[in-house]
Amino acid sequence: MSEQHDSSETKPIDYLTRSLVFTLLAFVIYVLSPLPVLIVVELYLPEMAETIENGFYAPIVYCYDNFEWVEAFYDWQFELLGWY
């Protein structure tokens, strides 16, 4: 008799791949999100802008202040949207 594999069985590599893809996607969204988020916050909740910038985006602000290539990337984004 031949063995049949259960099609609902998932392999450990599937979980690893999904986890890596999810982590990479979350990182990309986090890196690209400051500009749109800060624009919306400045428009609707200007008193919260500094709190969000110094809280949630603190790692990006630190990198912006200490790495030229990060500063250049975000300056380019600001110029692209005309919000500097």
Buried (B, 14 or more C-beta within 10 A) or exposed (E): EEEEEEEEEEEEEEEEEEEEEEEEEEEEEEBEEBBEBBBEBEEEEEEEBEEBBEEBBEEBBEBBEEEEEBEEBBEEBBEEEEEE
